[in-house]
Amino acid sequence: MKKTGIKKALILTLALTSLLSFTACASKETASEVKPDDAVSTPEATPEAAPETKEQSPLEKIKEKGTLILGTSADYPPYEFHASINGKDEIVGFDIEIGKEIAKDLGVELVIKDMKFDGLLAALDQGNIDIVIAGMSPTPERAENVDFSQIYYQSMQTVVIRAEDKDVLTSAESLKGKKIGVQKGAIQETIASEQFPGASPVALGKITDLILSLNSGRIDSAIIEYPVAKSGVSVNPGLFITEIPIEMEDNGTAIALKKGSDDYLEAVNKTLTRLLEEKLVDKFVADATLLAEEQLTN
């Protein structure tokens, strides 16, 4: 009885053990069939791309700023110079009048910065000024670094000496061994080295320095553009404009803008075209020349 009961219990235990093993295996197989790739995934929302910001053109930047900063060297009458107007010192000249017209057409305020001529292009490149109007010649070397407008004025270069030397200094040959003054950074430096190889160039910062140095005997002659020379000689009777020839390429005077000005350059040329067609540049030159002579005689 006891043996039979034990036997039945053993059979029951074995049956339960088999059942549990089968169930465990079935569960394991079922679980292994659920692969990661079969899982249902919720697609993530793709963020909208931010709209591209269009870079402002040079002209748009000027208009947004609301000012046009003009760089010049105000020692070059009648182009640009200091004058006492109603008891107040102002920078005037026909270059300045052209700058005013450009600013007006652009709908911005004109701001004038007076600096040495040889620092103007560096200031333009660094963004300290927006435009250079300073009786500047558009030489190929300068054109490599800036954009030039169309020519707005043409003149000629002259050699100025002391009146007492007018019968002695009459040719390039006669200037050999002499000191010839030029404005530093200006086209006259190149003229002196190329067309007066026997002379010793003396580069000075301002035209007024050239006049003073000539009067004092520090230099023997100076290369100065004709309208400027005329203004200087008119109030310095001890000076004389010679007829010594200076060869010049027909490059005239132009406005300098930062390289890549594009629409800005187009707007500047549009104003210049208008001024030339309306003969206003000629009027500005005449008025500035008269004003310069009045200032120098007062």
SERO-4910 file (N, C-alpha, C, O; in steps of 0.05 Angstrom, whole numbers):
BEGIN
 pado doro    nc1    nc2    nc3   cac1   cac2   cac3    cc1    cc2    cc3    oc1    oc2    oc3
  Met    A     17    -24      0      0      0      0     18     25      0     15     44    -16
  Lys    A     36     24     18     55     46     20     72     48     -4     78     69    -14
  Lys    A     80     24    -15     97     23    -39     82     32    -63     92     47    -80
  Thr    A     57     24    -65     40     32    -88     35     62    -87     35     75   -108
  Gly    A     31     73    -64     26    103    -61     51    119    -70     49    139    -83
  Ile    A     73    108    -62     98    121    -70    102    121    -99    111    140   -111
  Lys    A     95     99   -111     98     96   -140     80    116   -154     88    129   -174
  Lys    A     55    119   -145     36    137   -157     46    166   -154     43    183   -172
  Ala    A     57    171   -131     67    199   -127     90    205   -145     93    227   -155
  Leu    A    107    185   -149    130    189   -167    122    194   -195    133    211   -209
  Ile    A    101    179   -204     91    182   -232     80    210   -235     84    223   -255
  Leu    A     65    219   -215     53    246   -216     74    268   -217     71    288   -231
  Thr    A     95    264   -201    116    284   -200    130    286   -227    136    308   -236
  Leu    A    135    263   -240    148    263   -266    131    276   -287    141    290   -305
  Ala    A    105    272   -285     87    284   -304     86    314   -302     87    329   -321
  Leu    A     86    324   -277     86    353   -272    112    365   -282    112    387   -293
  Thr    A    134    351   -277    160    361   -285    161    364   -315    172    384   -325
  Ser    A    151    345   -330    151    346   -359    134    368   -369    142    382   -388
  Leu    A    111    372   -356     93    393   -365    105    421   -361    103    438   -378
  Leu    A    119    424   -338    131    450   -333    154    455   -353    158    478   -362
  Ser    A    169    435   -359    192    438   -378    181    445   -405    193    462   -419
  Phe    A    160    433   -414    148    439   -440    138    468   -441    142    482   -461
  Thr    A    125    476   -420    114    503   -419    136    524   -420    134    544   -434
  Ala    A    158    519   -406    181    537   -405    193    539   -433    200    561   -442
  Cys    A    197    517   -446    209    517   -473    192    532   -493    201    546   -510
  Ala    A    165    527   -490    147    541   -509    148    571   -505    147    586   -524
  Ser    A    150    579   -480    151    608   -474    177    620   -485    177    642   -496
  Lys    A    199    606   -482    225    615   -491    225    618   -521    236    638   -532
  Glu    A    213    598   -536    213    599   -565    196    622   -574    202    636   -594
  Thr    A    173    627   -560    155    649   -568    169    675   -565    167    693   -582
  Ala    A    184    678   -542    198    703   -537    220    707   -557    224    730   -565
  Ser    A    234    686   -565    256    690   -584    247    697   -612    263    707   -628
  Glu    A    222    692   -618    211    699   -644    205    728   -648    202    737   -670
  Val    A    203    744   -626    198    772   -627    225    786   -631    239    791   -612
  Lys    A    231    793   -656    256    806   -663    253    836   -662    232    847   -666
  Pro    A    276    850   -657    276    879   -656    265    892   -682    252    912   -681
  Asp    A    271    879   -705    263    890   -730    233    889   -734    222    904   -750
  Asp    A    220    870   -719    191    867   -722    176    886   -705    151    887   -706
  Ala    A    190    901   -688    176    920   -670    164    943   -686    175    952   -705
  Val    A    141    951   -677    127    974   -690    140   1000   -680    140   1005   -656
  Ser    A    150   1016   -698    163   1041   -690    146   1065   -698    132   1064   -718
  Thr    A    147   1086   -682    132   1111   -688    151   1130   -702    171   1138   -690
  Pro    A    145   1138   -727    164   1156   -741    167   1183   -727    147   1195   -718
  Glu    A    192   1191   -725    198   1217   -712    192   1240   -732    196   1237   -756
  Ala    A    182   1262   -722    175   1285   -738    201   1298   -748    219   1303   -732
  Thr    A    203   1304   -774    227   1317   -786    224   1347   -781    205   1360   -790
  Pro    A    245   1359   -768    243   1388   -763    244   1404   -789    258   1397   -807
  Glu    A    229   1425   -790    229   1442   -814    255   1458   -816    265   1468   -796
  Ala    A    266   1459   -840    291   1473   -845    287   1503   -842    266   1514   -851
  Ala    A    306   1517   -828    304   1546   -824    307   1560   -851    324   1553   -867
  Pro    A    291   1580   -856    294   1595   -881    321   1608   -884    332   1619   -865
  Glu    A    333   1607   -908    359   1619   -913    357   1649   -911    339   1661   -922
  Thr    A    377   1661   -898    379   1691   -896    396   1701   -919    419   1695   -921
  Lys    A    384   1718   -936    399   1729   -959    417   1751   -949    409   1769   -935
  Glu    A    442   1749   -957    462   1769   -949    456   1796   -963    449   1796   -987
  Gln    A    458   1817   -948    452   1844   -959    474   1852   -979    497   1846   -976
  Ser    A    465   1866  -1000    484   1876  -1020    498   1901  -1008    488   1912   -988
  Pro    A    520   1910  -1019    534   1934  -1009    515   1958  -1009    516   1974   -990
  Leu    A    498   1961  -1029    480   1984  -1030    459   1982  -1008    452   2002   -995
  Glu    A    449   1958  -1003    429   1954   -982    440   1960   -954    427   1971   -937
  Lys    A    466   1953   -950    479   1959   -925    481   1989   -920    477   1999   -898
  Ile    A    488   2004   -941    491   2033   -939    464   2045   -932    462   2062   -914
  Lys    A    443   2037   -946    416   2048   -941    406   2041   -914    393   2058   -901
  Glu    A    411   2017   -905    401   2009   -878    416   2025   -856    403   2033   -836
  Lys    A    441   2029   -860    457   2045   -841    448   2074   -840    448   2087   -819
  Gly    A    440   2084   -863    430   2112   -864    450   2133   -867    444   2157   -867
  Thr    A    476   2126   -869    497   2145   -873    516   2136   -895    520   2112   -900
  Leu    A    529   2155   -907    550   2150   -927    575   2164   -916    577   2189   -916
  Ile    A    595   2148   -908    619   2159   -896    640   2164   -918    650   2145   -930
  Leu    A    645   2189   -924    663   2197   -945    691   2202   -934    694   2219   -916
  Gly    A    710   2188   -945    738   2193   -937    752   2211   -957    750   2207   -981
  Thr    A    766   2231   -947    779   2250   -965    804   2261   -951    808   2257   -927
  Ser    A    820   2276   -966    843   2289   -955    840   2319   -961    847   2328   -983
  Ala    A    830   2334   -942    820   2361   -947    843   2382   -947    843   2401   -932
  Asp    A    862   2377   -965    884   2396   -968    890   2400   -998    912   2406  -1006
  Tyr    A    869   2397  -1014    872   2396  -1043    853   2414  -1058    837   2404  -1073
  Pro    A    854   2440  -1053    835   2458  -1066    840   2459  -1097    863   2459  -1105
  Pro    A    819   2460  -1113    791   2463  -1106    776   2436  -1102    752   2436  -1099
  Tyr    A    790   2414  -1102    777   2388  -1098    764   2386  -1071    740   2382  -1069
  Glu    A    780   2389  -1050    770   2388  -1023    789   2403  -1005    814   2400  -1006
  Phe    A    778   2420   -988    795   2437   -970    778   2448   -948    754   2448   -949
  His    A    792   2458   -928    778   2471   -905    773   2500   -912    789   2514   -923
  Ala    A    749   2509   -904    742   2537   -908    725   2547   -885    711   2532   -872
  Ser    A    728   2573   -879    712   2585   -858    686   2595   -870    686   2615   -885
  Ile    A    664   2582   -864    638   2590   -874    621   2600   -851    614   2585   -833
  Asn    A    614   2626   -851    599   2638   -830    612   2634   -803    599   2628   -783
  Gly    A    639   2636   -803    654   2633   -778    658   2604   -769    669   2599   -747
  Lys    A    649   2585   -785    652   2557   -778    670   2542   -798    667   2545   -822
  Asp    A    688   2526   -788    706   2511   -805    690   2488   -818    678   2471   -804
  Glu    A    691   2487   -845    678   2466   -859    696   2455   -881    714   2468   -891
  Ile    A    691   2429   -888    706   2417   -910    688   2421   -935    666   2412   -937
  Val    A    700   2434   -955    685   2441   -980    702   2433  -1004    723   2421  -1001
  Gly    A    691   2439  -1028    705   2432  -1052    686   2417  -1072    665   2408  -1064
  Phe    A    695   2415  -1097    676   2403  -1116    673   2373  -1112    653   2361  -1119
  Asp    A    694   2360  -1100    691   2331  -1093    669   2328  -1072    653   2309  -1072
  Ile    A    668   2347  -1053    649   2345  -1031    621   2349  -1042    602   2336  -1033
  Glu    A    618   2367  -1061    591   2372  -1074    582   2346  -1088    558   2340  -1088
  Ile    A    601   2333  -1101    594   2307  -1114    585   2287  -1093    565   2272  -1098
  Gly    A    599   2286  -1071    591   2268  -1049    563   2273  -1039    548   2255  -1033
  Lys    A    557   2299  -1036    530   2306  -1027    508   2296  -1046    487   2287  -1038
  Glu    A    514   2299  -1072    495   2290  -1092    491   2259  -1091    468   2249  -1094
  Ile    A    513   2245  -1087    510   2216  -1085    494   2208  -1061    476   2191  -1063
  Ala    A    500   2220  -1038    485   2215  -1014    455   2221  -1017    438   2206  -1008
  Lys    A    449   2243  -1030    421   2251  -1035    407   2231  -1052    384   2223  -1046
  Asp    A    420   2221  -1073    408   2201  -1091    404   2175  -1077    385   2160  -1083
  Leu    A    421   2168  -1057    418   2143  -1042    398   2146  -1019    390   2126  -1008
  Gly    A    391   2171  -1013    372   2176   -991    385   2172   -964    371   2164   -945
  Val    A    411   2179   -961    425   2176   -936    439   2202   -929    441   2221   -945
  Glu    A    450   2203   -904    464   2227   -895    493   2225   -901    505   2203   -898
  Leu    A    506   2247   -909    534   2247   -915    551   2254   -891    545   2274   -877
  Val    A    571   2237   -885    589   2242   -863    617   2243   -875    625   2225   -889
  Ile    A    632   2264   -868    659   2268   -880    681   2262   -860    680   2272   -837
  Lys    A    700   2246   -868    724   2240   -852    749   2250   -866    754   2243   -889
  Asp    A    763   2268   -853    788   2280   -864    812   2264   -854    815   2261   -830
  Met    A    828   2254   -872    852   2239   -865    874   2242   -885    870   2255   -906
  Lys    A    897   2231   -880    919   2233   -899    913   2217   -924    900   2196   -922
  Phe    A    922   2227   -946    915   2214   -972    925   2185   -973    910   2168   -983
  Asp    A    949   2180   -963    960   2153   -965    946   2133   -947    953   2109   -948
  Gly    A    928   2142   -929    913   2123   -912    885   2118   -921    870   2102   -909
  Leu    A    876   2131   -943    848   2129   -951    840   2101   -960    819   2091   -952
  Leu    A    856   2088   -977    849   2062   -988    849   2040   -966    833   2022   -967
  Ala    A    867   2043   -947    868   2024   -925    842   2027   -908    830   2007   -900
  Ala    A    834   2052   -903    810   2057   -888    785   2046   -903    766   2036   -890
  Leu    A    785   2048   -929    763   2037   -945    762   2007   -943    741   1995   -939
  Asp    A    785   1994   -945    787   1965   -944    778   1955   -916    766   1934   -914
  Gln    A    784   1970   -895    777   1961   -868    749   1968   -861    739   1960   -839
  Gly    A    735   1982   -878    707   1989   -873    703   2013   -855    681   2018   -846
  Asn    A    724   2028   -851    721   2053   -835    708   2075   -850    697   2094   -838
  Ile    A    709   2074   -876    695   2094   -894    681   2078   -916    688   2055   -921
  Asp    A    662   2090   -929    646   2077   -949    654   2085   -978    648   2070   -997
  Ile    A    668   2107   -980    673   2118  -1007    697   2137  -1005    700   2151   -985
  Val    A    714   2137  -1026    736   2156  -1027    732   2175  -1050    731   2166  -1073
  Ile    A    730   2200  -1044    728   2221  -1065    750   2241  -1057    746   2258  -1039
  Ala    A    772   2240  -1071    795   2256  -1062    814   2262  -1086    839   2261  -1082
  Gly    A    803   2269  -1109    820   2274  -1132    838   2251  -1139    861   2255  -1147
  Met    A    827   2227  -1136    844   2203  -1140    844   2193  -1168    823   2191  -1181
  Ser    A    867   2186  -1178    870   2175  -1205    867   2144  -1204    879   2131  -1187
  Pro    A    851   2133  -1222    846   2104  -1222    869   2088  -1235    865   2078  -1258
  Thr    A    891   2087  -1223    914   2072  -1234    909   2042  -1234    893   2032  -1218
  Pro    A    922   2027  -1252    918   1998  -1252    926   1985  -1226    913   1966  -1217
  Glu    A    946   1995  -1212    954   1984  -1186    932   1987  -1165    926   1969  -1150
  Arg    A    920   2011  -1164    898   2015  -1145    874   1999  -1152    859   1989  -1135
  Ala    A    869   1996  -1178    845   1982  -1188    846   1952  -1181    825   1938  -1182
  Glu    A    869   1942  -1173    871   1914  -1164    857   1910  -1137    849   1888  -1130
  Asn    A    855   1931  -1122    844   1929  -1095    818   1943  -1090    805   1938  -1069
  Val    A    810   1961  -1108    785   1975  -1104    769   1976  -1131    780   1970  -1152
  Asp    A    744   1983  -1129    728   1988  -1152    728   2018  -1158    723   2034  -1139
  Phe    A    733   2025  -1183    732   2054  -1190    707   2060  -1206    698   2044  -1222
  Ser    A    697   2084  -1201    674   2094  -1217    684   2103  -1244    708   2101  -1250
  Gln    A    666   2113  -1260    674   2126  -1285    689   2152  -1279    688   2163  -1257
  Ile    A    704   2161  -1299    719   2186  -1296    699   2210  -1293    680   2212  -1309
  Tyr    A    704   2227  -1274    686   2250  -1271    700   2277  -1276    687   2298  -1278
  Tyr    A    727   2276  -1277    741   2301  -1281    769   2295  -1292    782   2275  -1284
  Gln    A    778   2312  -1310    805   2308  -1322    821   2334  -1320    811   2355  -1326
  Ser    A    846   2331  -1312    863   2354  -1310    891   2346  -1318    895   2325  -1330
  Met    A    911   2364  -1312    938   2357  -1319    956   2364  -1296    949   2380  -1278
  Gln    A    980   2351  -1296    999   2356  -1275   1019   2378  -1283   1025   2381  -1307
  Thr    A   1029   2393  -1264   1047   2414  -1270   1071   2414  -1250   1070   2401  -1229
  Val    A   1092   2427  -1258   1116   2430  -1241   1116   2459  -1230   1117   2478  -1246
  Val    A   1116   2462  -1204   1116   2488  -1192   1143   2493  -1179   1155   2476  -1166
  Ile    A   1154   2517  -1184   1180   2524  -1173   1178   2552  -1161   1157   2565  -1161
  Arg    A   1200   2561  -1149   1200   2589  -1140   1204   2608  -1164   1219   2601  -1183
  Ala    A   1191   2630  -1164   1192   2649  -1187   1220   2657  -1193   1226   2663  -1217
  Glu    A   1237   2659  -1174   1265   2667  -1178   1281   2647  -1195   1302   2653  -1206
  Asp    A   1270   2622  -1197   1284   2601  -1212   1272   2596  -1240   1280   2577  -1254
  Lys    A   1253   2613  -1248   1238   2607  -1273   1255   2608  -1298   1248   2596  -1318
  Asp    A   1278   2622  -1297   1295   2622  -1321   1316   2601  -1319   1332   2597  -1338
  Val    A   1317   2586  -1297   1338   2565  -1293   1325   2538  -1295   1336   2520  -1309
  Leu    A   1303   2534  -1281   1290   2507  -1281   1268   2507  -1303   1245   2515  -1298
  Thr    A   1276   2499  -1326   1258   2501  -1349   1253   2474  -1363   1238   2472  -1382
  Ser    A   1265   2453  -1353   1262   2426  -1365   1267   2404  -1345   1277   2410  -1323
  Ala    A   1261   2380  -1352   1266   2357  -1335   1296   2354  -1330   1305   2347  -1308
  Glu    A   1312   2360  -1350   1341   2359  -1348   1351   2378  -1327   1370   2372  -1312
  Ser    A   1340   2402  -1326   1349   2422  -1307   1342   2415  -1278   1353   2427  -1259
  Leu    A   1325   2395  -1274   1317   2387  -1247   1335   2365  -1236   1331   2356  -1213
  Lys    A   1354   2356  -1252   1372   2335  -1242   1388   2345  -1219   1399   2367  -1219
  Gly    A   1389   2328  -1198   1403   2336  -1174   1386   2354  -1155   1396   2361  -1134
  Lys    A   1362   2361  -1164   1345   2379  -1148   1324   2362  -1132   1319   2339  -1139
  Lys    A   1314   2374  -1111   1293   2361  -1095   1266   2368  -1106   1259   2392  -1109
  Ile    A   1251   2347  -1112   1224   2352  -1124   1203   2340  -1105   1203   2317  -1099
  Gly    A   1185   2358  -1095   1165   2350  -1076   1141   2337  -1088   1132   2345  -1110
  Val    A   1130   2317  -1075   1106   2303  -1084   1089   2296  -1060   1099   2294  -1038
  Gln    A   1063   2292  -1065   1046   2284  -1043   1048   2254  -1039   1046   2238  -1058
  Lys    A   1053   2246  -1014   1057   2218  -1007   1032   2201  -1014   1010   2208  -1007
  Gly    A   1037   2179  -1029   1015   2161  -1036   1000   2169  -1061    982   2155  -1070
  Ala    A   1007   2193  -1072    992   2203  -1096   1007   2195  -1121   1029   2185  -1121
  Ile    A    994   2199  -1144   1005   2192  -1170   1030   2208  -1176   1047   2199  -1192
  Gln    A   1034   2231  -1163   1058   2247  -1168   1083   2233  -1160   1105   2239  -1170
  Glu    A   1081   2214  -1141   1105   2199  -1133   1115   2183  -1157   1139   2182  -1162
  Thr    A   1097   2170  -1171   1104   2154  -1194   1115   2172  -1217   1135   2165  -1230
  Ile    A   1103   2195  -1221   1112   2213  -1242   1140   2222  -1236   1157   2223  -1254
  Ala    A   1146   2229  -1211   1173   2238  -1204   1194   2216  -1210   1215   2222  -1221
  Ser    A   1188   2192  -1202   1208   2170  -1206   1212   2162  -1235   1234   2155  -1243
  Glu    A   1190   2164  -1250   1192   2155  -1278   1200   2177  -1298   1215   2171  -1317
  Gln    A   1191   2201  -1293   1197   2223  -1312   1218   2242  -1304   1227   2259  -1319
  Phe    A   1227   2241  -1278   1248   2258  -1269   1269   2241  -1254   1274   2246  -1230
  Pro    A   1281   2222  -1268   1299   2203  -1254   1323   2216  -1241   1335   2205  -1223
  Gly    A   1331   2239  -1251   1355   2253  -1239   1349   2269  -1215   1367   2278  -1201
  Ala    A   1323   2273  -1209   1315   2289  -1185   1312   2272  -1161   1311   2247  -1163
  Ser    A   1312   2284  -1137   1309   2270  -1112   1281   2275  -1101   1276   2297  -1091
  Pro    A   1263   2256  -1103   1235   2260  -1093   1234   2263  -1063   1248   2249  -1048
  Val    A   1217   2282  -1054   1212   2286  -1025   1182   2283  -1021   1167   2301  -1030
  Ala    A   1173   2262  -1008   1145   2256  -1005   1135   2269   -979   1145   2264   -957
  Leu    A   1114   2285   -981   1102   2299   -958   1072   2292   -957   1060   2285   -977
  Gly    A   1061   2295   -933   1034   2286   -929   1012   2303   -941    992   2293   -950
  Lys    A   1017   2330   -943    996   2348   -952   1007   2368   -973   1031   2373   -974
  Ile    A    989   2378   -989    996   2398  -1009   1006   2423   -996   1025   2436  -1006
  Thr    A    993   2430   -974   1003   2454   -959   1032   2451   -950   1047   2470   -949
  Asp    A   1039   2426   -944   1067   2421   -936   1086   2426   -960   1108   2436   -957
  Leu    A   1077   2419   -984   1093   2423  -1008   1097   2453  -1013   1119   2462  -1019
  Ile    A   1075   2468  -1010   1077   2497  -1015   1096   2510   -995   1113   2527  -1002
  Leu    A   1093   2503   -969   1110   2514   -948   1140   2506   -953   1158   2523   -950
  Ser    A   1144   2481   -960   1172   2471   -965   1184   2485   -989   1208   2490   -989
  Leu    A   1168   2491  -1009   1178   2505  -1033   1185   2534  -1026   1206   2544  -1034
  Asn    A   1168   2547  -1011   1173   2574  -1003   1198   2577   -985   1213   2596   -987
  Ser    A   1202   2556   -968   1224   2558   -949   1251   2548   -961   1272   2551   -949
  Gly    A   1249   2536   -985   1274   2527   -998   1281   2498   -991   1303   2489   -998
  Arg    A   1264   2485   -976   1270   2457   -969   1269   2439   -993   1285   2420   -995
  Ile    A   1252   2446  -1012   1251   2432  -1038   1254   2453  -1060   1250   2476  -1056
  Asp    A   1262   2443  -1084   1267   2462  -1107   1243   2464  -1125   1240   2483  -1140
  Ser    A   1226   2443  -1125   1203   2443  -1143   1182   2424  -1131   1188   2409  -1112
  Ala    A   1158   2424  -1143   1137   2405  -1134   1119   2399  -1157   1112   2416  -1174
  Ile    A   1110   2374  -1158   1091   2365  -1178   1063   2367  -1166   1057   2353  -1147
  Ile    A   1047   2384  -1177   1020   2389  -1167   1000   2391  -1190   1006   2402  -1211
  Glu    A    976   2380  -1185    956   2382  -1206    948   2411  -1212    947   2427  -1193
  Tyr    A    943   2417  -1237    940   2445  -1245    920   2461  -1229    928   2483  -1220
  Pro    A    895   2453  -1225    877   2470  -1210    887   2476  -1182    883   2498  -1171
  Val    A    899   2456  -1169    910   2459  -1142    934   2478  -1143    937   2495  -1125
  Ala    A    951   2474  -1163    975   2492  -1166    966   2521  -1170    978   2539  -1159
  Lys    A    946   2524  -1187    936   2551  -1192    926   2565  -1167    931   2589  -1163
  Ser    A    912   2550  -1150    902   2561  -1125    925   2569  -1107    924   2590  -1094
  Gly    A    945   2552  -1106    968   2558  -1088    984   2581  -1097    992   2598  -1081
  Val    A    989   2583  -1124   1006   2604  -1134    991   2631  -1133   1004   2652  -1130
  Ser    A    965   2631  -1134    950   2656  -1133    954   2671  -1107    951   2696  -1107
  Val    A    961   2657  -1086    965   2671  -1060    994   2669  -1051   1001   2677  -1029
  Asn    A   1011   2658  -1069   1039   2656  -1063   1054   2667  -1088   1064   2652  -1104
  Pro    A   1056   2694  -1091   1068   2706  -1114   1097   2699  -1118   1109   2704  -1139
  Gly    A   1109   2687  -1098   1137   2678  -1101   1140   2652  -1115   1162   2642  -1118
  Leu    A   1117   2640  -1122   1117   2614  -1136   1109   2617  -1165   1097   2637  -1173
  Phe    A   1116   2597  -1181   1112   2599  -1210   1106   2571  -1222   1119   2552  -1215
  Ile    A   1085   2570  -1239   1078   2545  -1253   1094   2544  -1279   1090   2561  -1297
  Thr    A   1111   2524  -1281   1127   2522  -1306   1112   2508  -1328   1089   2499  -1325
  Glu    A   1125   2508  -1351   1114   2494  -1374   1129   2468  -1379   1128   2457  -1402
  Ile    A   1143   2458  -1359   1157   2432  -1362   1136   2411  -1367   1118   2407  -1351
  Pro    A   1139   2397  -1390   1118   2377  -1397   1118   2352  -1379   1139   2342  -1371
  Ile    A   1094   2343  -1373   1091   2318  -1358   1072   2300  -1374   1049   2308  -1380
  Glu    A   1082   2277  -1381   1065   2258  -1396   1046   2244  -1378   1053   2235  -1356
  Met    A   1021   2243  -1386   1000   2231  -1369    982   2212  -1386    974   2220  -1408
  Glu    A    977   2189  -1375    956   2172  -1388    929   2186  -1383    926   2199  -1362
  Asp    A    911   2183  -1401    886   2196  -1399    868   2181  -1379    848   2170  -1387
  Asn    A    876   2182  -1353    860   2167  -1333    843   2184  -1315    826   2174  -1301
  Gly    A    848   2210  -1316    830   2229  -1301    827   2223  -1272    845   2212  -1259
  Thr    A    804   2230  -1261    798   2227  -1232    772   2211  -1229    753   2215  -1243
  Ala    A    772   2193  -1209    749   2175  -1205    745   2171  -1175    761   2179  -1158
  Ile    A    722   2159  -1169    715   2153  -1142    722   2124  -1136    718   2106  -1152
  Ala    A    732   2119  -1112    740   2092  -1104    719   2080  -1084    711   2093  -1065
  Leu    A    712   2055  -1089    694   2040  -1072    707   2013  -1065    726   2005  -1079
  Lys    A    698   2000  -1044    709   1975  -1036    705   1954  -1059    684   1955  -1072
  Lys    A    724   1936  -1062    722   1916  -1083    697   1900  -1080    689   1891  -1058
  Gly    A    683   1895  -1102    658   1880  -1102    634   1896  -1095    615   1885  -1084
  Ser    A    634   1922  -1101    612   1939  -1093    587   1935  -1110    565   1941  -1101
  Asp    A    590   1926  -1135    567   1918  -1152    545   1939  -1154    549   1960  -1167
  Asp    A    522   1934  -1141    499   1952  -1143    505   1980  -1133    494   2000  -1142
  Tyr    A    522   1981  -1113    531   2007  -1101    546   2023  -1122    542   2047  -1125
  Leu    A    565   2010  -1136    580   2023  -1157    562   2032  -1179    566   2054  -1190
  Glu    A    543   2016  -1186    523   2024  -1207    508   2049  -1199    504   2066  -1216
  Ala    A    500   2051  -1174    486   2075  -1164    503   2100  -1165    494   2121  -1173
  Val    A    529   2097  -1158    547   2119  -1158    551   2129  -1187    551   2153  -1192
  Asn    A    555   2110  -1205    559   2118  -1233    534   2131  -1245    535   2149  -1262
  Lys    A    511   2123  -1235    486   2135  -1244    485   2165  -1236    477   2182  -1252
  Thr    A    493   2171  -1211    494   2198  -1202    514   2214  -1218    509   2237  -1227
  Leu    A    538   2203  -1223    559   2217  -1238    549   2223  -1267    554   2245  -1277
  Thr    A    536   2204  -1279    526   2208  -1306    507   2232  -1306    507   2248  -1325
  Arg    A    489   2233  -1287    470   2255  -1285    485   2282  -1282    478   2301  -1295
  Leu    A    504   2283  -1264    519   2308  -1259    534   2317  -1283    535   2341  -1289
  Leu    A    546   2298  -1298    560   2305  -1322    542   2315  -1344    548   2334  -1358
  Glu    A    519   2301  -1347    500   2309  -1368    488   2337  -1362    483   2352  -1381
  Glu    A    484   2343  -1337    473   2369  -1329    494   2390  -1326    488   2413  -1317
  Lys    A    519   2384  -1332    541   2403  -1330    546   2413  -1302    557   2435  -1298
  Leu    A    537   2398  -1282    539   2407  -1255    568   2403  -1244    577   2419  -1227
  Val    A    583   2384  -1255    611   2381  -1246    627   2406  -1253    642   2415  -1237
  Asp    A    623   2416  -1277    636   2440  -1286    629   2464  -1267    646   2480  -1260
  Lys    A    604   2465  -1259    595   2486  -1241    608   2483  -1214    617   2503  -1202
  Phe    A    609   2458  -1204    621   2453  -1178    651   2461  -1178    661   2472  -1159
  Val    A    665   2455  -1200    693   2461  -1202    697   2492  -1202    715   2502  -1188
  Ala    A    681   2506  -1218    683   2535  -1219    678   2548  -1192    692   2566  -1183
  Asp    A    656   2539  -1179    649   2550  -1153    671   2545  -1132    677   2562  -1116
  Ala    A    681   2520  -1132    701   2513  -1112    728   2527  -1117    741   2535  -1098
  Thr    A    735   2532  -1142    759   2546  -1148    757   2575  -1138    776   2586  -1127
  Leu    A    734   2588  -1143    730   2615  -1134    731   2616  -1103    743   2634  -1092
  Leu    A    718   2597  -1090    718   2597  -1061    746   2593  -1050    753   2605  -1030
  Ala    A    761   2575  -1062    789   2570  -1053    805   2595  -1055    821   2601  -1036
  Glu    A    803   2610  -1076    818   2635  -1080    810   2656  -1059    826   2671  -1049
  Glu    A    784   2657  -1053    774   2676  -1033    785   2669  -1005    792   2686   -990
  Gln    A    785   2643   -999    795   2634   -973    825   2640   -970    834   2647   -948
  Leu    A    839   2636   -991    868   2639   -990    876   2668   -988    898   2675   -977
  Thr    A    860   2686   -998    866   2715   -998    856   2729   -973    864   2751   -967
  Asn    A    839   2715   -958    828   2727   -933    847   2723   -909    841   2732   -887
***
